[in-house]
Amino acid sequence: MNPSNNPWQAMSAGLPESMLGAAMGQGFAETWIKAFQHFQNLDLGKGAGEAPSIDVPQLKFSPEALAKLQQDYIAEASQLWNQSLQANPTIKDKRFAGEAWSANPLASFTAAVYLLNARTLMAMAEAVEGDAKAKNRVRFAVEQWMAAAAPSNYLAFNPDAQRMAIDSHGASLAKGVANMLQDMKQGHVSMTDESVFEVGKNVATTEGAVVFENELFQLIEYKPLTAKVYERPFLLVPPCINKFYIMDLQPENSLIRYAVAQGHRTFVVSWRNPDESLAQTTWDDYIENAAIKAIDVVQDITGAKQINALGFCVGGTIVGTALAVLAARGQKPVASATFLTTFLDFSDTGVLDLFIDEAFVKFREMQLGKGGILKGQDLATTFSFLRPNDLVWNYVVGNYLKGETPPPFDLLYWNSDSTNLPGPMYAWYIRNTYFENNLVKPGKCTVAGEKVDLRKLDIPVYIYGSREDHIVPIGGAYASTQHLPGKKRFVMGASGHIAGVINPPAAKKRSHWVRNDGKFPKTQAEWLAGAKEQPGSWWTDWSDWLKPLAGKQIPAPKAYGKGTKYKAIEPAPGRYVKAKA
């Protein structure tokens, strides 16, 4: 890059060397230059090595915007420099909140310079001229760069870690090295003390039994907690990219236990963690031999003509697809469906859209489309880096620089318990959902030999979305209302993808929004304008909605399964969920 055309080099001109060099070591201005060069050569979706080549557009900026950025930066930098001569800068960022940061003039100045640089880089990202996707990719790249470049991430610049090393006579550093070696061995950064938890012992403890299994899933039936149950059984389908016990972490926050306690005869799909024996498995297999098979088995065990179903995240996409396939066959075995943080319409996928383009999809098809396994840890790492400061770098600092053991937390244990995916299934899914959004195009997709048409799903549906969800943005969850023709109820909960869903009423936390006029305008924002906020969990609203659809109450079964055909194979949670990726 010609220096004369480099805005960062221009910005750095004339500033004190200590501001752009000595403060950060090796010259922080060079970080800017490298960052900008990185952005100019962004790999906009091209995979490694063998991926098809694409034309990478050059980023453009208006001269006026760059001039304003330069002026603002010089003004703020000069002000920071003058302030630092009199007192330590005040830092309002939790990464630099420790006493050692404020007590160390160089450290506090370093942090202040970093934050100034971060603000300026983000302002530059906002000034990029181009289409929305290119701008979003630049913005994401800047966020990742700055999260990684924080001085708190490096022992040489982190006074908290340095003080701990001195006070412990080096023990914290030794423990940090041991933590790093352990994490390298297990293949991921520890977010919690994983030794504290055991599936089936202190997570996933609701009593039940596996009553059916095939190569793709185990079906768990849970022991009733009421003398009578509703005659229509209830089937929960969790995401296949995670393990089902997010819905059964502890008795007090278990959605599964809650459903059982409400009187529903409850069944749950526990996905097998795929290995090489499932390397040829397709999306069709997941629909025909898992979702539809689970519906059939629940009907067979209970004798019910119809059941109620729930799908969570990708599990909801699977349920919706399966019901469309069944509708194409003239079958209606499901009386109602609940979709929790689910995409059926993939037109608004949020930050995940950054990763999906033709080159990326073709690369994955070439790599995995005809066979192979997508490692669960690859997916887990991607999702963690969507929130790098909260789910990556804070643990790097704590585990490795400070030698700390993260506290036990069941949710983070589950988050680290990754699940593989079969390559052909994943390749089909990425193209037909995230990239081409084919599920909402009537007849565009053929699944299990049938043309998919969501307009045929004329059943009552309950659709839930979380306001702050970064995996399934609230607009993406709401979009399902525009395609499903049956009687609908949409509810928005507070918080994110997990905390919004797993919100038991007894906790009396958060809130949810409902709209009772039966109107579903085109956008979620329009819907929200006519909605009212309600305190507490959405679970009670959902339970009230489901009860009238569950049929009459009958005596609860005394045994699991049915006769000799569906005997209890093993106690819940079963062995499939215990398999490690």
N, C-alpha and C positions, 0 to 999 in steps of 0.2 A: 504494500500500500504506500502510495506517495505521501510523505509527511505533510505536504502542503494541503492535501485533501483530507487529512485526519482531524476531525473536530476535537477529539480528546487531546491530541497533542497541542492543538491551539489553546484549548482550555487551560492546560497546565502551564503554559508559558508565563513567566514572570512571577510565579508564586514561590514563596520560600521553599528551599529544598527540603527542610524538615517536614513541611506539610505533605509533600508528594513523594518523599523518599525515605528519609531517616525514620519517620514516625512508624512506618509499616515495614521497613526493611526491604531491600531489593527494589525499592521504587514503586510506590503504589500507582503512580501515573502509568507505568508499564502495564499494570493489571487492566487499566482502562483500555489501553491500546489493544492488548491481546483480546479483551472482551469484545471490542468492536470488530476486530478481525474475525473473531469467532462468529459474530452475528452476520457479518458480510458473507460468510461461507457456511451458513446454517444448512445442515442436512435436513431439508424439509420433507422428511418421511422416508428417505432412502435407507434401506437396511444395510447391514454390513456386507462388504465384499461382493457377494454375488447378486445383490439386489439390482433391479433395473435402474439405469441411470435416468435422471430427470434434469430439466433445466432449472437451476436455482436462481431465482430472481435477485438482482442486486437491490439492497435496501436504499431507499431514497428519503431525503429529509429536505424540508424547505429551508433555505438559507436564513430566513427570518426566525424560524423556530430554533435553529442551532445558535444563532446570534443571541437570542434571548436566554437560552440555556447557559451559554458562556458567560453572559453578564451576571445572571443569577448566581452561577457557581462562584465566580470570582468575588462577588459581593459577600456571599455567605462564608466562603473560605477565609476571606480577609477578616470578617467579623469574628469567626471562630479563633483565628490566630491571635487577634488582639485580646479576646476574652481569656484565652489560655495563658497569656502573660500575667494576668492578674489572679486567676483562680481556675480550679479544675472545671471543665465543662460539665454541665448537668446532663446526664444520660437517662432517657426514659425508654428503656428497652430491657426486657427481662433477661436477655442474654448477658447484659453488662450490669446487672442490678446488685451484684455482690459488693460487700464493703471494700474488698481488695481493689476493685476497679476504681471506685471513687477516691480511695486513699492514695492511688498511684497516679501522679500527673501524666506520665507518659502513656499509661494504659487508658486512662480516661480520654486523653487527646486522641489516641489511636482509634478508640471506639467512635468518637465523635467524627473523625475524618472518614471512617468507614461508612457511617450512617449518612453523611453528606454525599459521599460518592454513590451510595446505594440510591438515595433520592434522585440524584442527577441521572444515573443510568435508567431508572424507571421513567423519569421524565423524557429521556431520549427515546425509550421504547414507545411511549405514548405519542411521540412526534413522528414516528415512522409513517410514511405515506405508502399506502397500498391497500389491498383488500383486507377484510376483517380477519381471515384465517392467518395471513402472513403476520399481521400486527399482533394477534394473540400468541403466535409462536415466538415472536421476538420477546414479547412480554414474559412468557413462560421461561424462555432461555435466560433472560436477565434475572428473574427471580431465583432460578436454580444457581446461576453463577454467584449471585450475591449471598445466597444462603451458604454456599460452600466457602466463600471468601471471608466470612466473618472472622475477625481476630480471635474470638472466643474458641474457635475450632482448633487452634494451634497452641501447643504448650509454650512456645517462645513468646506469645503475646497474651496469654491468659494468666493474670496474676492470681486468680482464685486457685487454679491448678498448681501454680508454682508454690503458693503458700502451703497448700496441702502436702506437697512433696517435701517441703522443708520441715513442717511440723511433724510429719510421720516418719522422718528420716529415710525417705525414699520408698516406704512401704506402699504408698498410694500408686507410685509409678510401677512397682513390681506387680501389684494387683491389676493395674490397667493392662499391662502386657499379658498377664494370664487371662484376663477377660477377652482381650483381642484374639488370642490364640484359640480360646474356646469358641468364640463367635465364628472364626474362620473355619473351625472344624464343623460347626453345625450349619454353616452357610448363610447366616443372617445375623444382623445386629440384635442383641437381646434388648427387648423393651420391658421385660419384667423378669422376675426370678422364676424361670420355668420349672425349676425343681420342686416348687411348692404344689404344682397342680398335676392331677392325673384324671384323664377322662374316665368317667364312670365312678370315680371315688369322691371328688369334690367339685367337679363340673359335669354337666349332663347326668344328673342323678334322679330325674323323675322316673318312677317305677314303671316298667313295661317289659315287653319281650319282642324279639324279632320273630315275625310269623311268616315271612317269605323272603327269599333272596334269589337274585340271579346275578349275572356277570356285571351288572351296572349299579344295582342298588339293593339295600335291605329295606324291608318295610317293618316299621316298629309300631306295635299297638300298645297304648298306654293303659294302665290299670285305672278304672273309673274311681273317682273320688266322691261320687254321689250315688245314692240308692237307685236313681233312675237316670237314664240318658235319653237324649233326643234320638228319634228313630233314624234320622239322616246322619250318617257318620261324617266325620270331618277329616279331610286329608290335607296335610301341610307339605308343600314342596319347597325346600330351601334352595338357595343358589348352589350350583354345582362347582363354583369357583371357591367356595368356602365350605366349612363343615357345619352341619345342622345345629350344633349345640350353641350357636349364638342365640338361639331361641330357647335355650335351657341351661344357662350359665349357673344360676343359683335358684333355689326354690322361690325366693322372694321376687325375682325379676324374670321368671320363666314364662314366656308366652305359651309354651306347650302346657305347662302345669295350669296356667290360667284357663286355657280352653277346656282342659279336663275338668277343672273345678266348676266351670259354667255348665257342666252336664253334657258336653259333647263327647261322643265316642271317637277318640282321636287317634289318627294314624299319621306317621311321619316318614318321608323318604330320607334315608341315610345313604348318600351317594358313595360309591366306591371311589377310592383314591386311585386313579388309573396308573397302571404300569405298562410295560411294553406289550403285555398280552392284549391290551385294548388300544394299541397304536393305530388300528384301522377303523376305529369306531367313529361313526358319523353323527351329524345332527339328527338325521332320521332315526338312528338307533335310540338316541336320547328321548325322542318323542314317542316312538312306537313301543320300544322295549323297556322304557322306564316310566314316563309320565302316564301314557295310556295303559300300560300294564298295571301300574299301581292303582289306577282308577278301577280297572277290572277286578283286581284282587280284593280291594276294599268292598266292592259290590258283592263279590262272591262270598266273602267271609260274613258280611252282615246281612245279606239277603235284601239289601236296599236297592230299589229301582234307580234312585238318584242319590248323589252325595253332595256335600258342599266342599269346596276346594279353596286353598289359599296358596299363593305363590309369592315368594320374597325375592326381590331383585331379579337375577337371571332366572331363578325358579319361577317367577311370575311370567317372564317371557316364554319359558318352556310350557307353563300351564296354558297361556293364551294360544300358543301355537298348537298344542295338543287338542284344545277344545275346537279350534278352527278345523283341524283335520277330522275330528269326530263329526262336526257339523256337516262337512262335505260328504260324509258317509251316511248322513241322515240320522245320526245318533246324538242323543242329548242326555248323557249319564250324569252331568253335573248341573245341579239346580241353581247354584249361585257361586260366584267366584270373588275372592278378595285378592287385590293386587297391591302389595306393599313395595314402595319405592321401585317401581317396575317400569321398564321401557317396553312399549309396544310400537310406539312412534319414536323413531330415533332422530328426529329433526333437530332436537335440542339436547345434545349430549355434553355440553359444558366443556371443561378442560380436556376431556378425553378425545374430543374432536381434533386436538392438536396432533395426535399421533396417527391419524387415519387418513391416508390418501391412496391413490391408485398404486403408487410405487410400493408403499408399505404392504398393502393387501396382496399384491402380486408376489412380493418377496415371501410373505408368510405362506401363500398357496404353494409356491415352489418349494419352500422349506418343509412344510408340514401337511400340505393338502392331500398327499397320497399315503401318508403314514408318518407316525412319530408322536412324540409326547412333548407338550409345552410344559416346562417345569413350573410348578406352583410358585417357587421362589422368585422366578422372573416376574410373574404377575404381582406378587406381594411387594417386590421392590418398586415396581412402577407406581403402584397405589401409594406407597409410603412417600415417594418423592413428589406426589401431588401436594403434600404438606411437609416439606423438607425440614423446617425448623422444629416442628412438633414431633415428627415421627422418624427422623434420621439424626440430625446433627446434635440435638440435645442428648441423645443416648451415646453418641460418639464421645461427646465431652464428658458426660458422667461416667460411662463405663471405662473409657481408655485413658483420658487425661487425669481424671480424679480417682480412678480405681474403685468406683462405687458399684454396688449391686442394686439394680433398680428394684423398687418395692413390688411385692406380689400384686397382680391385678389380673383378674380372670379375663376381662375383655381383651387385654393386650396379649395374654397367653393364646387365646383363640385367634387373634389377628396374626400371630406368628406360626400358627399351625396350618401351613399352606397345603393346597390341593392342586394336583396336576390336572391337565386337560388333554384329551386325545387330539392330535393334530388336525385330522380331517374335520372333526366337529368344530374346532376353533376357527379354522380357515373359512368354513361355510358361514359361521356365525358373524365373523368380522365383515365379510363382504356383504351379506344380505341384511345385516342390521345396521351397524355403525356407518358403513360406507354407502350402501345403496338404499337403505331404509325400505326394503321390499315387503316387509310384513304388512304394512298399511296400504300396499298397492294391490287391490283385489285381483287375484289370479296370477300375480307376478311370481310368487314362490310355489314350488312344488315340494311338499314335504310328505314323506311316507306315501307317495303315490297320489296325493290329493292337492288340488289347488287351494291355497290359503286365502280365505276371505273373512276378515274380522267382522264384516257386516252381518254375518250369519250367527254371531254369538248373542242371540236375543235372550239373555238371562240377566237377572239382577247382579250388579257388580258393585263392590266397595273398593274405591281407589284411594290409596293413601300416599301422600308425598311429604317429605321433610323440607322445611323452609330453607335450611342451610346445607342441604345435601350437595356435596361436590362430586359424587359418583353418578347419581340420577338427579339432576337439577329439577327443582320444583316444576318448572315449565315442561320438562320432559315427562314427568309423572302425570301432570295434568292433561297432556296431549292425548292420553288414552280415552278421555271423555269424548273426544271428537270422532272416534271411530267405532265405539261399542254402542249398539243401538238399543240395548235393554235399559231397564230402569237403573239409574246410577246414583251413587252417593260419593262425593269427593270430599276428603278431609285433609287439611294441611296441619302438620304438627310442627312444633318448634324443634330446634336443634338440627342434627345432621343425619347421615345415612344409617347409623347404628343407634346412637343415643335417642334420636327421634322415635324410632320404632320400638326399641326396648325401653319402655317407659311405663312401668306398672302403676296402677291407680293408687296403691297404698303409699307410694313414695310422695304423692302430691307435688310432683315437679312439673315444670314447664306448662305448656298450654297447647291448645289446638284451635283451628278455625273451621267453622261449619257454615253452610248456606242452605237454608231450608225452603227456598222458593222454587227449587227444581230446575233452575236455569244454569246452563253451561255455555257461557259465551266462548268466543274463539280462543282467548288467551287466559292464562292463569291470573294475570294482573286484573283483568276485567272481572273475573270470578271473585277475586279477593275484595274488590271494591264493594261487593254486596254481601260479604261474609262477616261473621261476628266471632270474636275471640272468646274462647271458653277456657277457664282455668283447669289445670290438671291433664291427665292422660286421655288420649283418644280411645283407649281400649274399651272403656265403658260404652262409648258411642257405637263402636263396632259390635260389641256384644249385644247391645239392644237391637242393632240392625239385623244380626244373624239369627237371633232366637226365633222370630216368626218364620224364617226360612228353613228351620231345622226339623219341622214336623212335630208330632206329638211325643210325649215322653213315655218310655217303656222301661221295664226292669233292666238294670245294668247287667251285662254278661258276667258270669262267674269265672270264666276261663278265657284265655287268650286264643285267638284264631278260631278254627272251626273243624271239628272232627279230627280225622287223621290226615287230611289234605293240607291243612294249615296249622300245624302244631308249633308250639313255642320252640324255636331253634336254639336260642340263647337269650340271656337277660339283656334288656336295654342297658347301654346304648349300642350294643353289638360290636363286632370286631372291625367292620368296615371303617367306622369313624376313627378307630385307633391307629390305622395305618398311616405312616409318615411318608410325606412326599420325598 
